[in-house]
Amino acid sequence: MDSPLRQFYGTARDFLLGMEFVTGEGISAKSGGRVVKNVTGYDIHKLMIGALGTLGVMTRINFKTFPTPLDRRGYVARFLSAEHAFDSCHRFAQSPVAPLSMEIFSPQVAELFASPAAQRVAEAPLPKNVFESGEWAVAVTYAGNEKVMARFVAELARTCKPIDIRGMTLFTEQDLPTVWNRQREFIPIALASSPATTIVKMSVLPTRMKDALAAARQATETNDLRWAAMAQALGIIYFAILPSDHTEECRQRVANVANATQEACAKLAGHATIPWAPAEWKSALKIWGPQRPDFPQMQKVKAVFDPQNILSPGRFAENL
């Protein structure tokens, strides 16, 4: 799962400076360097990160690091509709300030975060009235000095004023971990909340997140399944399908939802994968989504780095 801090820092590969690795032919190679000024040529190390072990064995990785923020604060705002929640994020994204994280939670998350499964994963009790049943929630964290904090508060008042906000809870550096832990552990909590939790990860443009989520929601409700969703404002949605049992009939309904969601994302110029599902169901699901137009190029790259196909064969697809 992507860290909530991806909103500000990006993914791990975005601050990866260099890497040493061994190819499928046993050749030791490297890409990038140890400092920014030494990085030249192709970003092969980024390709290695996305290949998930199918192109080489990583032996050394050099990361760019960041200083610890002076102070962190945050808030959780609640809305009656997904439209208002996404509108709030869009308005905040257009402001001059840059939050550390900005995530949207569906109304079902309130039940998940209050469940025994959540208490096992994150022991610290969740404060009352932060997440409410029937309401969408937007959780934002930010960091900096006092002037930056004051600017965030001013922007918060400006961006939320035109929207029908139901309630808001502000957090200081001391209070933030109790809520942050629940947000960070959304996936483990969802996995522990159903005997056959299946999670679809959707990647679309931020302006199309609302449409992608609406399509997944409609497909799930049509197939009479429980669901919950967490969306990162930069265009990533984790849609948890929560079947009540592990039967073949449930597997088929989950497959219907996953297929409909992947088709909807493709129409929105996005992509959807299934990073979590019962192991015995994976062969019947399109784990990596529909085959992409660049699949032949992926096969050529695989042939260059691993001509004998010995590194994680078939991880993405046959012969890849």
C-alpha positions as CSV (number, residue, x, y, z in Angstrom):
1,M,0.0,0.0,0.0
2,D,1.2,3.5,-0.8
3,S,2.1,5.6,2.3
4,P,-0.3,8.4,3.2
5,L,2.8,10.7,2.9
6,R,2.8,10.0,-0.9
7,Q,0.7,13.2,-1.3
8,F,3.8,15.3,-0.3
9,Y,6.9,13.2,-0.8
10,G,5.8,10.9,-3.7
11,T,6.4,7.2,-4.0
12,A,9.6,5.4,-2.9
13,R,10.9,5.5,-6.5
14,D,10.5,9.2,-6.7
15,F,13.3,9.8,-4.2
16,L,15.5,6.8,-5.3
17,L,18.9,8.0,-6.4
18,G,20.6,4.8,-7.4
19,M,20.6,1.1,-7.2
20,E,22.9,-1.9,-7.7
21,F,21.3,-5.1,-9.0
22,V,22.0,-8.5,-10.6
23,T,20.2,-9.5,-13.8
24,G,18.8,-12.9,-14.7
25,E,22.1,-13.7,-16.5
26,G,24.1,-13.1,-13.3
27,I,25.5,-9.8,-14.4
28,S,26.0,-7.2,-11.7
29,A,24.9,-3.7,-12.8
30,K,24.0,-0.3,-11.4
31,S,21.9,2.7,-12.2
32,G,22.1,6.2,-10.9
33,G,24.4,7.2,-8.0
34,R,24.7,8.0,-4.3
35,V,24.0,11.8,-4.7
36,V,21.8,13.8,-7.0
37,K,24.6,15.4,-9.0
38,N,26.0,12.0,-9.9
39,V,22.7,10.7,-11.4
40,T,22.9,10.4,-15.2
41,G,21.5,8.2,-17.9
42,Y,18.2,6.2,-17.8
43,D,16.3,5.7,-14.6
44,I,16.7,1.9,-14.7
45,H,16.3,1.8,-10.9
46,K,12.8,3.1,-11.2
47,L,12.1,0.3,-13.8
48,M,13.4,-2.2,-11.2
49,I,11.1,-1.0,-8.5
50,G,8.0,-1.4,-10.7
51,A,9.2,-4.8,-12.0
52,L,8.7,-6.5,-8.6
53,G,11.7,-8.8,-8.9
54,T,11.0,-10.0,-12.5
55,L,14.0,-8.1,-14.1
56,G,16.7,-8.3,-11.4
57,V,17.7,-8.9,-7.8
58,M,18.3,-5.6,-6.0
59,T,21.4,-5.7,-3.8
60,R,21.9,-2.0,-2.8
61,I,19.5,1.0,-2.9
62,N,20.4,4.7,-2.3
63,F,17.6,7.0,-1.2
64,K,17.3,10.7,-0.8
65,T,16.3,11.6,2.8
66,F,14.2,14.4,4.3
67,P,14.4,16.3,7.6
68,T,11.8,15.6,10.3
69,P,9.1,18.3,10.2
70,L,9.2,20.9,13.0
71,D,5.6,20.3,13.9
72,R,2.6,18.4,12.5
73,R,-1.1,19.0,12.8
74,G,-4.2,17.8,11.0
75,Y,-7.9,17.7,10.8
76,V,-10.7,15.4,9.8
77,A,-13.7,17.1,8.1
78,R,-17.0,15.3,7.6
79,F,-19.5,15.6,4.7
80,L,-22.8,14.1,3.8
81,S,-21.8,13.3,0.2
82,A,-18.9,12.1,-1.8
83,E,-19.3,15.2,-4.1
84,H,-18.7,17.5,-1.1
85,A,-15.7,15.5,0.1
86,F,-14.0,15.4,-3.3
87,D,-14.8,19.1,-3.8
88,S,-13.1,19.9,-0.5
89,C,-10.0,18.1,-1.6
90,H,-10.0,19.8,-5.0
91,R,-10.3,23.2,-3.5
92,F,-7.4,22.5,-1.0
93,A,-5.2,21.1,-3.8
94,Q,-5.7,24.4,-5.7
95,S,-4.4,26.4,-2.7
96,P,-0.8,27.6,-2.4
97,V,-0.1,25.2,0.6
98,A,1.0,21.6,0.3
99,P,-0.4,19.1,2.8
100,L,1.6,16.1,4.0
101,S,-1.4,13.8,3.3
102,M,-5.0,14.2,2.1
103,E,-7.3,11.2,2.1
104,I,-11.0,10.6,1.6
105,F,-12.9,7.9,3.5
106,S,-16.3,6.4,2.7
107,P,-19.0,6.3,5.4
108,Q,-18.4,2.5,5.9
109,V,-14.9,3.3,7.3
110,A,-16.4,4.6,10.5
111,E,-17.7,1.1,11.3
112,L,-14.4,-0.5,10.3
113,F,-12.3,1.8,12.5
114,A,-14.5,1.1,15.5
115,S,-14.5,-2.7,15.0
116,P,-12.5,-5.2,17.1
117,A,-10.3,-5.8,14.0
118,A,-9.2,-2.2,14.1
119,Q,-8.5,-2.4,17.9
120,R,-6.2,-5.4,17.3
121,V,-4.3,-3.6,14.5
122,A,-4.1,-0.2,16.2
123,E,-4.5,-0.4,19.9
124,A,-4.8,3.3,20.7
125,P,-8.5,4.2,21.1
126,L,-10.0,6.5,18.4
127,P,-11.4,9.8,19.6
128,K,-15.2,10.2,19.4
129,N,-16.9,12.0,16.6
130,V,-13.9,11.8,14.2
131,F,-15.5,9.3,11.8
132,E,-19.3,9.1,11.8
133,S,-21.6,6.5,10.1
134,G,-23.3,7.9,7.1
135,E,-20.8,10.7,6.5
136,W,-17.7,10.9,4.2
137,A,-14.5,12.1,5.9
138,V,-11.5,14.0,4.6
139,A,-8.3,13.6,6.6
140,V,-5.5,16.2,6.1
141,T,-2.2,16.5,7.8
142,Y,0.3,19.3,7.4
143,A,3.7,20.4,8.9
144,G,6.0,23.3,9.2
145,N,6.7,26.3,11.4
146,E,4.1,28.6,13.1
147,K,3.7,30.8,10.1
148,V,3.0,27.8,7.9
149,M,0.5,26.5,10.4
150,A,-1.3,29.8,10.4
151,R,-1.4,29.7,6.6
152,F,-2.9,26.3,6.7
153,V,-5.7,27.3,9.1
154,A,-6.5,30.3,6.9
155,E,-6.7,28.1,3.8
156,L,-8.8,25.6,5.6
157,A,-11.4,28.2,6.5
158,R,-11.4,29.5,2.9
159,T,-11.7,26.2,1.2
160,C,-14.4,24.7,3.5
161,K,-16.6,27.8,3.8
162,P,-18.6,27.2,0.6
163,I,-19.2,23.5,1.3
164,D,-21.8,21.9,3.5
165,I,-19.4,20.6,6.2
166,R,-21.0,18.5,8.9
167,G,-18.3,18.7,11.4
168,M,-14.5,19.0,11.9
169,T,-12.0,17.7,14.4
170,L,-8.6,19.4,14.7
171,F,-5.5,17.5,16.0
172,T,-2.2,18.6,17.4
173,E,1.1,16.8,17.2
174,Q,0.3,14.9,20.4
175,D,-3.3,13.9,19.3
176,L,-2.5,13.1,15.7
177,P,-1.1,9.5,16.1
178,T,-4.4,8.1,17.4
179,V,-6.1,9.0,14.1
180,W,-3.0,8.5,11.9
181,N,-2.6,4.9,13.0
182,R,-6.1,4.0,11.8
183,Q,-5.6,5.8,8.5
184,R,-2.2,4.1,7.9
185,E,-3.6,0.7,8.8
186,F,-6.7,0.8,6.6
187,I,-5.7,-2.2,4.5
188,P,-4.9,-4.5,7.4
189,I,-8.1,-3.5,9.2
190,A,-10.1,-4.2,6.0
191,L,-8.4,-7.6,5.5
192,A,-9.3,-8.6,9.1
193,S,-12.9,-7.5,8.7
194,S,-14.1,-10.1,6.2
195,P,-13.2,-13.8,5.6
196,A,-12.5,-13.0,1.9
197,T,-11.6,-9.3,1.6
198,T,-10.6,-8.4,-1.9
199,I,-9.1,-4.9,-2.5
200,V,-9.1,-3.2,-5.9
201,K,-6.5,-0.4,-6.3
202,M,-7.6,2.2,-8.8
203,S,-5.3,4.7,-10.4
204,V,-7.0,7.6,-12.2
205,L,-6.6,11.3,-12.6
206,P,-7.6,13.2,-9.5
207,T,-10.5,14.9,-11.4
208,R,-11.9,11.4,-12.3
209,M,-11.7,9.8,-8.8
210,K,-15.3,10.5,-8.1
211,D,-16.5,8.8,-11.3
212,A,-14.2,5.7,-10.7
213,L,-15.5,5.3,-7.1
214,A,-19.1,5.7,-8.2
215,A,-18.7,2.9,-10.8
216,A,-17.1,0.6,-8.2
217,R,-19.8,1.4,-5.7
218,Q,-22.6,0.7,-8.1
219,A,-21.1,-2.6,-9.2
220,T,-20.7,-3.7,-5.5
221,E,-24.2,-2.7,-4.5
222,T,-25.6,-4.5,-7.6
223,N,-23.9,-7.7,-6.5
224,D,-25.1,-7.2,-2.9
225,L,-21.7,-6.9,-1.3
226,R,-20.3,-4.8,1.5
227,W,-17.6,-2.3,0.7
228,A,-15.4,0.5,2.1
229,A,-13.0,2.9,0.4
230,M,-10.1,5.0,1.1
231,A,-8.9,7.5,-1.6
232,Q,-5.6,9.4,-1.7
233,A,-6.3,12.8,-3.3
234,L,-3.6,12.4,-5.9
235,G,-5.6,9.8,-7.8
236,I,-5.3,6.5,-5.9
237,I,-8.3,4.6,-4.6
238,Y,-8.3,1.5,-2.4
239,F,-11.7,-0.1,-2.8
240,A,-12.3,-2.9,-0.3
241,I,-14.9,-5.5,-1.2
242,L,-16.0,-7.3,2.0
243,P,-17.9,-10.6,1.3
244,S,-19.7,-12.2,4.2
245,D,-18.3,-15.6,3.4
246,H,-15.7,-17.5,1.3
247,T,-18.1,-19.5,-1.0
248,E,-17.8,-19.9,-4.8
249,E,-21.0,-17.9,-5.2
250,C,-19.3,-15.0,-3.3
251,R,-16.2,-15.4,-5.4
252,Q,-18.2,-14.9,-8.6
253,R,-19.9,-11.8,-7.3
254,V,-16.5,-10.4,-6.3
255,A,-15.2,-11.2,-9.8
256,N,-18.2,-9.3,-11.3
257,V,-17.4,-6.2,-9.2
258,A,-13.6,-6.4,-10.0
259,N,-14.2,-6.7,-13.7
260,A,-16.7,-3.9,-13.8
261,T,-14.4,-1.7,-11.8
262,Q,-11.4,-2.4,-14.1
263,E,-13.5,-1.7,-17.2
264,A,-14.7,1.6,-15.7
265,C,-11.1,2.7,-14.9
266,A,-10.0,1.8,-18.4
267,K,-12.7,4.1,-19.8
268,L,-11.5,6.9,-17.6
269,A,-8.0,6.5,-18.9
270,G,-6.9,4.8,-15.7
271,H,-5.9,1.4,-14.5
272,A,-7.1,-1.0,-11.7
273,T,-5.3,-4.0,-10.1
274,I,-6.1,-6.4,-7.3
275,P,-3.2,-6.4,-4.8
276,W,-5.1,-8.3,-2.1
277,A,-7.4,-11.2,-2.5
278,P,-7.7,-14.8,-1.2
279,A,-4.9,-16.8,-2.7
280,E,-7.2,-19.4,-4.2
281,W,-9.3,-16.7,-5.9
282,K,-6.4,-15.1,-7.7
283,S,-6.4,-17.4,-10.7
284,A,-10.0,-16.4,-11.4
285,L,-9.4,-12.7,-11.1
286,K,-7.6,-10.3,-13.4
287,I,-5.0,-9.4,-10.8
288,W,-3.1,-6.9,-13.0
289,G,-6.1,-5.7,-14.9
290,P,-6.8,-5.9,-18.7
291,Q,-3.7,-6.4,-20.8
292,R,-2.1,-3.0,-21.6
293,P,-1.2,-1.8,-25.1
294,D,2.5,-1.7,-24.1
295,F,2.6,-5.4,-23.2
296,P,4.9,-6.4,-26.2
297,Q,7.4,-3.7,-25.0
298,M,7.3,-5.2,-21.5
299,Q,8.1,-8.6,-23.0
300,K,11.1,-7.2,-24.9
301,V,12.5,-5.6,-21.7
302,K,12.0,-8.9,-19.9
303,A,13.9,-10.7,-22.7
304,V,16.9,-8.3,-22.3
305,F,17.3,-8.5,-18.5
306,D,16.2,-12.1,-18.0
307,P,16.4,-14.1,-21.3
308,Q,16.1,-17.5,-19.4
309,N,12.9,-16.3,-17.6
310,I,14.2,-17.4,-14.2
311,L,13.3,-14.4,-12.1
312,S,9.7,-14.6,-10.8
313,P,8.3,-16.2,-14.0
314,G,4.7,-15.6,-14.6
315,R,4.3,-12.9,-11.9
316,F,2.6,-10.4,-14.2
317,A,1.5,-12.8,-17.0
318,E,2.6,-15.9,-18.9
319,N,6.3,-15.4,-20.0
320,L,6.6,-12.2,-18.1
